[in-house]
């Protein structure tokens, strides 16, 4: 097959598929159960049509904004992606550098490969940190302290993962299972990707869960890590625990995983500075609604009281514009940057983000707006279908 220059998220996805062992590609690419919500996330954005306007002076278009109190060149944040350091050599550091170069925030996952200290050493701008509530609250406090010491001032707290979802692709590939059979299956897949084996597995180590290395016995072992996750993820968490978290984090607090207006109101009540309208990329409960369809009602409920981001199925700069038109302040993207990382490292992410910024700029020009704050429901076709946004 002839090589082609990757341009879109889909192009980078295809290249990532050829680079990664199957269990890692499907970990990125897959969703829960039959993956209906995963696919609905993408198609829902396509149903949001825009109003094209002409003969408007759009010579000076500015994509800059502020998210989480941080100046951004465009309203995009690199979302937390677990195991990103296994997609490319020291993957989180490469992604951070690309985000810094693009002038947007990067979010380090609790279950990333590179630890906070390594990411801090590479950072030229503040980065965000993502955390789950685990049973050992002392461990939570320790991670909060480390994140603050590393210069993080924005905490993204994931609230929609009491336990991991039923991700059948992972089980089929040996990632969601333990024992000799699963280990053998993963080994076979690794050996089928010699470039990944050399560049990442051998030259990109240590492949440990850097932020949890003190907590997880055998942190290099996926089976040991799965056992730890199964025992430590806390399904008893309630809004009382989020209030506790608010008391222990003095920076910006963003709750990720809000899908209903009622929960958005609770988030405001406990003092969250922002929320992410998210169904975990369709990786938790198959059958819930796409985020694009849930966003307008949440904006109508709390849009004037807290900052609203959205993720799930966003695949282009035009999708970013659609999210803003529906009332979001910005978007988080996960799979697209991880695909670009796996395909071409830091350069891949840089190229993807440059393309998206140009797509966003073009969408603004073709709808007659010149600044992010001016994007709203007036740029949508069939406005009556959507609750009042910004």
C-alpha positions as CSV (number, residue, x, y, z in Angstrom):
1,X,0.0,0.0,0.0
2,X,1.4,3.4,-1.0
3,X,2.3,5.8,1.8
4,X,0.3,9.0,2.1
5,X,0.7,12.1,4.2
6,X,-1.6,11.9,7.2
7,X,-3.9,14.9,7.5
8,X,-7.0,14.0,9.4
9,X,-7.6,12.1,12.6
10,X,-8.7,9.2,10.5
11,X,-5.4,9.2,8.6
12,X,-3.5,9.1,11.9
13,X,-5.8,6.3,13.1
14,X,-4.9,4.2,10.1
15,X,-1.2,4.7,10.7
16,X,-1.5,4.0,14.4
17,X,-3.2,0.7,13.6
18,X,-0.2,-0.4,11.5
19,X,2.3,0.6,14.2
20,X,0.8,-0.7,17.4
21,X,0.4,-4.2,18.8
22,X,-3.3,-5.1,18.4
23,X,-4.1,-4.9,22.1
24,X,-2.8,-1.3,22.3
25,X,-4.6,-0.2,19.2
26,X,-7.9,-1.7,20.3
27,X,-7.4,-0.2,23.8
28,X,-7.3,3.2,22.2
29,X,-9.9,2.6,19.5
30,X,-12.5,0.5,21.3
31,X,-15.5,1.1,23.6
32,X,-17.8,-0.7,25.9
33,X,-19.9,-3.7,24.8
34,X,-21.1,-3.4,21.2
35,X,-19.7,0.2,20.9
36,X,-23.0,1.9,19.9
37,X,-22.3,4.9,22.1
38,X,-18.7,5.1,20.8
39,X,-19.9,5.4,17.2
40,X,-22.9,7.7,18.2
41,X,-20.4,10.2,19.6
42,X,-18.9,10.8,16.2
43,X,-22.1,10.7,14.1
44,X,-23.9,13.1,16.5
45,X,-21.5,16.0,15.7
46,X,-22.1,15.4,11.9
47,X,-25.8,16.1,12.5
48,X,-25.0,19.6,13.9
49,X,-25.2,21.8,10.7
50,X,-23.8,25.3,10.4
51,X,-25.1,28.5,8.8
52,X,-22.7,29.7,6.1
53,X,-22.5,33.5,5.8
54,X,-20.8,35.5,3.1
55,X,-19.4,39.0,2.5
56,X,-18.5,39.5,6.1
57,X,-15.1,41.1,6.9
58,X,-13.2,38.1,8.4
59,X,-9.7,39.2,7.7
60,X,-8.7,39.2,11.4
61,X,-9.8,35.8,12.9
62,X,-8.6,35.0,16.4
63,X,-8.9,31.5,17.8
64,X,-7.4,32.3,21.2
65,X,-9.4,31.8,24.4
66,X,-9.0,30.9,28.1
67,X,-9.7,27.5,29.6
68,X,-9.3,26.5,33.2
69,X,-7.8,29.9,33.8
70,X,-5.1,29.3,31.2
71,X,-4.6,31.2,28.0
72,X,-5.0,28.9,24.9
73,X,-4.2,29.5,21.3
74,X,-7.4,27.5,20.5
75,X,-10.2,26.0,22.7
76,X,-8.7,22.5,22.7
77,X,-7.2,20.5,25.6
78,X,-5.3,17.2,25.2
79,X,-7.4,14.9,27.4
80,X,-5.9,12.3,29.8
81,X,-5.1,9.1,28.0
82,X,-4.1,6.1,30.1
83,X,-1.0,4.1,28.8
84,X,-0.1,6.9,26.4
85,X,3.5,6.3,27.1
86,X,3.1,2.9,25.4
87,X,1.9,4.4,22.2
88,X,5.3,6.0,21.5
89,X,8.6,6.4,23.3
90,X,7.9,8.4,26.5
91,X,4.6,9.3,24.9
92,X,3.2,11.7,27.5
93,X,6.4,13.8,27.3
94,X,6.1,14.0,23.5
95,X,2.4,14.9,23.8
96,X,3.2,17.6,26.4
97,X,5.8,19.2,24.1
98,X,3.4,19.2,21.2
99,X,0.7,20.8,23.4
100,X,3.2,23.4,24.7
101,X,4.2,24.2,21.1
102,X,0.6,24.6,20.0
103,X,-0.3,26.8,23.0
104,X,-2.9,24.5,24.5
105,X,-3.1,22.5,27.8
106,X,-2.0,18.9,28.2
107,X,-3.6,16.7,30.8
108,X,-1.5,13.9,32.4
109,X,-3.4,10.7,33.3
110,X,-3.1,9.1,36.7
111,X,-2.4,5.9,34.8
112,X,0.1,7.4,32.4
113,X,3.5,5.9,31.9
114,X,5.6,9.0,32.5
115,X,5.4,10.3,36.1
116,X,4.6,13.9,37.1
117,X,8.3,14.6,37.8
118,X,9.3,13.7,34.2
119,X,6.5,15.6,32.6
120,X,7.3,18.7,34.8
121,X,10.9,18.6,33.7
122,X,9.9,18.7,30.1
123,X,7.2,21.4,30.4
124,X,7.5,24.9,29.2
125,X,3.9,25.8,30.4
126,X,1.6,24.6,33.1
127,X,0.0,21.2,32.5
128,X,-3.2,19.7,34.0
129,X,-3.5,16.5,36.0
130,X,-6.3,13.9,36.0
131,X,-7.2,11.8,39.0
132,X,-9.7,9.1,40.0
133,X,-11.0,8.6,43.5
134,X,-9.4,5.5,44.9
135,X,-10.2,3.8,48.2
136,X,-6.9,4.8,49.8
137,X,-7.6,8.5,50.4
138,X,-4.1,9.0,51.7
139,X,-2.9,8.0,48.3
140,X,-5.3,10.6,46.8
141,X,-3.9,13.3,49.0
142,X,-0.3,12.2,48.1
143,X,-1.1,12.5,44.4
144,X,-2.7,15.9,44.9
145,X,0.4,17.1,46.7
146,X,2.7,15.8,44.0
147,X,0.6,17.4,41.2
148,X,0.7,20.8,43.0
149,X,4.4,20.5,43.6
150,X,4.9,19.7,39.9
151,X,3.2,23.0,39.0
152,X,-0.3,21.7,38.1
153,X,-3.0,24.2,39.0
154,X,-5.9,22.5,37.2
155,X,-7.2,19.1,38.3
156,X,-9.4,17.1,36.1
157,X,-11.3,14.6,38.3
158,X,-13.0,11.7,36.5
159,X,-16.3,10.8,38.1
160,X,-17.7,8.2,35.7
161,X,-15.5,5.3,36.5
162,X,-16.6,3.4,39.6
163,X,-15.3,0.3,37.8
164,X,-13.9,-0.1,34.3
165,X,-16.6,-0.7,31.6
166,X,-17.0,-4.0,29.7
167,X,-14.5,-3.4,26.9
168,X,-14.7,-6.6,24.9
169,X,-11.9,-5.8,22.5
170,X,-9.5,-5.6,25.5
171,X,-10.6,-9.1,26.7
172,X,-10.3,-10.6,23.3
173,X,-6.7,-9.3,22.9
174,X,-5.6,-10.3,26.4
175,X,-5.5,-6.8,27.9
176,X,-8.6,-7.3,30.0
177,X,-7.7,-10.7,31.2
178,X,-4.9,-12.3,33.3
179,X,-2.9,-15.5,33.2
180,X,-0.6,-17.3,30.8
181,X,-3.0,-17.4,27.9
182,X,-3.5,-13.6,28.0
183,X,0.3,-13.0,28.4
184,X,1.1,-15.2,25.5
185,X,-1.5,-13.5,23.3
186,X,-0.1,-10.1,24.0
187,X,3.5,-11.3,23.4
188,X,2.4,-12.6,20.0
189,X,1.0,-9.2,19.1
190,X,4.1,-7.4,20.3
191,X,6.4,-9.6,18.2
192,X,4.2,-8.8,15.1
193,X,5.3,-5.1,15.5
194,X,9.1,-5.1,15.6
195,X,9.4,-1.3,15.2
196,X,7.2,-0.8,18.3
197,X,9.1,-3.5,20.2
198,X,12.4,-1.8,19.5
199,X,11.4,1.9,19.8
200,X,8.9,1.7,22.6
201,X,9.3,-1.5,24.6
202,X,13.1,-1.7,24.5
203,X,14.2,2.0,24.1
204,X,11.2,3.7,25.7
205,X,11.3,2.3,29.2
206,X,10.7,2.1,32.0
207,X,7.1,1.1,31.0
208,X,5.7,1.5,34.5
209,X,2.7,3.4,35.8
210,X,4.9,6.2,36.8
211,X,2.4,8.0,39.1
212,X,1.4,4.8,40.9
213,X,4.8,3.0,41.1
214,X,4.8,3.4,44.8
215,X,1.3,2.1,45.2
216,X,1.2,-0.8,42.8
217,X,3.2,-3.9,43.6
218,X,4.8,-5.1,40.3
219,X,4.0,-1.9,38.5
220,X,5.6,-3.2,35.3
221,X,3.1,-6.0,35.1
222,X,-0.3,-5.4,33.4
223,X,-1.8,-8.3,35.4
224,X,-0.7,-6.8,38.7
225,X,-1.9,-3.4,37.7
226,X,-5.3,-4.8,36.7
227,X,-5.6,-6.5,40.1
228,X,-4.7,-3.2,41.8
229,X,-7.3,-1.2,39.8
230,X,-10.0,-3.8,40.6
231,X,-9.3,-3.4,44.3
232,X,-8.8,0.3,44.5
233,X,-11.3,2.0,42.2
234,X,-14.1,3.1,44.6
235,X,-17.7,2.6,43.7
236,X,-18.9,4.1,47.0
237,X,-17.9,7.7,45.9
238,X,-20.7,10.3,46.3
239,X,-20.9,14.1,46.1
240,X,-19.7,14.1,49.7
241,X,-16.4,12.8,48.5
242,X,-16.2,15.5,45.9
243,X,-16.8,18.1,48.5
244,X,-13.9,16.6,50.4
245,X,-11.8,16.8,47.3
246,X,-12.7,20.5,46.8
247,X,-11.4,21.2,50.3
248,X,-8.1,19.4,49.5
249,X,-7.4,21.0,46.1
250,X,-6.8,24.8,46.1
251,X,-6.5,25.1,42.3
252,X,-9.0,24.8,39.5
253,X,-11.2,21.7,39.8
254,X,-12.9,20.3,36.7
255,X,-15.2,17.3,37.0
256,X,-15.1,15.0,34.0
257,X,-17.9,12.6,33.2
258,X,-21.1,14.7,33.6
259,X,-23.9,13.7,31.2
260,X,-27.1,15.0,32.9
261,X,-28.2,18.5,33.9
262,X,-29.0,17.4,37.4
263,X,-25.4,16.2,37.9
264,X,-24.1,19.4,36.4
265,X,-26.1,21.4,39.0
266,X,-24.6,19.2,41.8
267,X,-21.1,19.9,40.4
268,X,-21.7,23.6,40.7
269,X,-23.1,23.2,44.2
270,X,-19.9,21.4,45.5
271,X,-17.7,24.1,44.1
272,X,-16.4,22.7,40.8
273,X,-14.9,25.4,38.6
274,X,-15.8,23.5,35.4
275,X,-17.2,20.3,34.1
276,X,-16.6,18.0,31.1
277,X,-19.7,16.7,29.4
278,X,-18.4,13.2,28.7
279,X,-19.5,9.5,28.5
280,X,-15.8,8.4,28.8
281,X,-15.6,8.2,25.0
282,X,-18.2,5.4,25.0
283,X,-15.9,3.2,27.1
284,X,-18.1,2.9,30.2
285,X,-21.8,2.3,29.6
286,X,-22.9,1.4,26.1
287,X,-26.3,2.8,25.3
288,X,-26.0,6.2,26.8
289,X,-26.5,9.3,24.7
290,X,-23.8,11.0,22.6
291,X,-22.3,14.0,24.2
292,X,-23.3,16.3,21.4
293,X,-26.9,15.6,22.2
294,X,-26.5,16.2,25.9
295,X,-24.5,19.3,25.7
296,X,-27.2,21.9,25.0
297,X,-29.4,21.0,28.0
298,X,-26.4,21.1,30.3
299,X,-25.4,24.5,28.9
300,X,-28.9,25.7,29.5
301,X,-28.8,24.5,33.1
302,X,-25.4,25.7,34.3
303,X,-23.8,27.5,31.4
304,X,-23.7,30.8,33.3
305,X,-22.4,29.3,36.5
306,X,-19.4,27.2,35.4
307,X,-17.0,26.5,32.6
308,X,-18.2,23.7,30.3
309,X,-16.0,21.5,28.2
310,X,-17.1,18.5,26.1
311,X,-15.4,15.4,24.7
312,X,-16.4,12.3,22.8
313,X,-16.2,11.8,19.0
314,X,-14.6,15.2,18.2
315,X,-12.5,14.5,15.1
316,X,-11.8,17.9,13.4
317,X,-11.6,21.6,13.9
318,X,-15.1,21.8,12.4
319,X,-16.3,19.6,15.3
320,X,-14.6,22.0,17.7
321,X,-16.6,24.8,16.2
322,X,-19.8,22.8,16.5
323,X,-19.2,22.2,20.2
324,X,-18.6,25.9,20.7
325,X,-21.8,26.8,18.8
326,X,-23.7,24.4,21.1
327,X,-22.4,26.4,24.1
328,X,-19.2,24.7,25.2
329,X,-16.2,26.8,26.2
330,X,-13.8,24.3,24.7
331,X,-13.2,20.6,24.0
332,X,-11.0,17.8,25.2
333,X,-9.7,15.3,22.7
334,X,-8.2,11.9,23.5
335,X,-8.1,9.3,20.7
336,X,-7.1,11.8,17.9
337,X,-3.9,12.9,19.7
338,X,-3.1,9.4,20.8
339,X,-3.4,8.1,17.2
340,X,-1.2,10.9,16.0
341,X,1.3,10.1,18.7
342,X,1.4,6.4,17.8
343,X,1.7,7.3,14.1
344,X,4.4,10.0,14.2
345,X,5.2,11.0,17.7
346,X,5.4,14.7,18.7
347,X,5.5,15.8,15.1
348,X,2.2,13.9,14.4
349,X,0.4,15.7,17.2
350,X,1.8,19.0,16.1
351,X,0.6,18.5,12.5
352,X,-2.8,17.4,13.7
353,X,-3.3,20.4,15.9
354,X,-2.1,22.8,13.2
355,X,-4.6,21.3,10.8
356,X,-7.4,21.5,13.4
357,X,-6.6,25.2,14.1
358,X,-6.8,26.0,10.4
359,X,-10.1,24.1,10.1
360,X,-11.5,26.0,13.1
361,X,-10.3,29.3,11.6
362,X,-12.0,28.5,8.3
363,X,-15.2,27.5,10.0
364,X,-15.2,30.8,11.8
365,X,-14.6,32.7,8.5
366,X,-17.3,30.9,6.6
367,X,-19.9,31.5,9.4
368,X,-19.0,35.2,9.7
369,X,-17.3,35.3,13.2
370,X,-13.8,36.5,14.1
371,X,-13.5,35.6,17.8
372,X,-14.3,32.6,19.9
373,X,-16.6,34.5,22.2
374,X,-18.9,35.3,19.2
375,X,-19.5,31.6,18.4
376,X,-23.0,30.5,19.5
377,X,-26.4,29.3,18.4
378,X,-26.6,32.0,15.8
379,X,-24.1,30.0,13.8
380,X,-26.3,26.9,13.8
381,X,-28.8,25.8,11.3
382,X,-32.2,24.7,12.7
383,X,-31.5,26.7,16.0
384,X,-35.0,25.9,17.3
385,X,-33.9,22.2,17.8
386,X,-31.4,23.3,20.5
387,X,-32.0,24.8,23.9
388,X,-30.6,28.3,24.4
389,X,-26.8,28.3,24.5
390,X,-24.4,31.1,24.9
